Amino acid sequence: MTTELLVHVNFLMVGHTHEDIDVLFSKVSARTINKDVLTLPTLMAEIWESEAMHPVPLLLEEVADYKSYVGGFLDKLEGHSQPIGFRFSMANNVPIYKFQAKVDGPWMLEGGHSLWKKRNGQFIFPDEEPRALPLPSTHPRLGFKPLQEEKLQSGFRPQTNHGTGFMTDAQYEDGLRVEQDEPALNELERELQAENEMQLQPYVGPPSLRPKRAFVPLEDICDGKFVVLRPEDDFEAEVPRAVWLGRVMGAVVRDNNDEHHGQFQIEWWRPRHRKSTNATNKERYSSLLVGQKDWEKDRRYNTPHWINASAAIYSWKYRAKEGVPLITKLNSLAKAAIMSHFEKLDANEGRD
């Protein structure tokens, strides 16, 4: 009794078009279908003899490490998994790309876009040759025995995630919920659903150049994010300050039967004064005008406040770092607000 092991060998065939490669595969298959091709040299000989214009088969033993070769010269790219295809070309001796969102769609990015970084207004490119990486050599029997034992012990089981051809609950739950006529679906949810259903073209490029989308309270207000608020009369009198900024505690309440429907809780934050823990509001906000960027929790308010989601005008996620938080995105907004609110701060100075 003999045991045979079926070995699959992968090829990288180079041709002018996919049709060329398909034709070559057909000819090689016709020559080898009734033959035992037991060695790589024999297989390469069959490929060589498969047509009059002989292809040159090579056994790859190393490849160029292009990833590390260009890694330090390219901008970060996002959205590259969404388009159906890319087109690369040269413009002014610089490689550029365009992308196609769908088969019958136009090529996006008129004029193309380059991923290469610039230094002093000039593109920078690697000036050395990429280093070679040896291909790992693996024996075909490695990993075969454990896989064989696993198959024999597990018996028959579906080869799909859930054993059916139907969508799971997670795939159609959102669409089903919106299709139902629910009076409880508030206006904010309808606006969010309408935005999600828009057929927008995908964005492919550096994150810094990504177009800014509209602020959607139900999506952008979530636990741990920082928000800037448009002052409302009730908490403007209760929490006097030049800039209403805080950290979200929880999420926006969507239950129409809840007394806080459409609201969320906020933990107030204020500028940190580096020299005094008992500094006045005016002293704290004045420190921002001279370049300080530190903020801290306002410990005068131990209980989070309930705020209407419609009062939020901007939010962002703070990435925790060691030391005092630096909220740099707020500086320009804070400085403009402070200059117009100093009189109000003076009037409320006794409330610190």
Secondary structure, DSSP 8 states (H G I E B T S, - for coil): ---------------SSHHHHHHHHHHHHHHHTTS---SHHHHHHHHHTTSSS--------EEE-HHHHHGGGB---BSTTSSSEEEEEEETTEEEEEEESSTTS-EEEEEEE--B-EETTEE----S---EEE-----TTTTHHHHHHHHHHH-S--SSSSSSSS--HHHHHHHHHHHS--TT--HHHHHHHHHHHS------B-GGGS------HHHH--TT-EEEE---HHHHHHS--SS-EEEEES-----TTSTTTTEEEEEEEEE--SS-TT--HHHHHHGGGGT--BEEE-TT--S-EEEEGGGEEEEE-----SSS-B-GGGHHHHHHHHHTTHHHHHHTGGG-
